[in-house]
Amino acid sequence: MMSKIQQYSKFLFSIINFVSSIITNKFAFKKFIFNYICPFSFSSFAFLDIYH
């Protein structure tokens, strides 16, 4: 019973830590989106444009 509560609290803490890290690192998160998601979408659009 106690181990289950400890597991749950650890899980909850990891979620809180993740959310707080996103809030504090909004710039880093935007940079991540810009560096990984945008080039991927641009390359896929270019692919569609070439082979349309």
Secondary structure, 3 states (H helix, E strand, C coil): CHHHHHHHHHHHHHHHHHHHHHHHCHHHHHHHHHHHHHHHHHHHHHHHHHCC
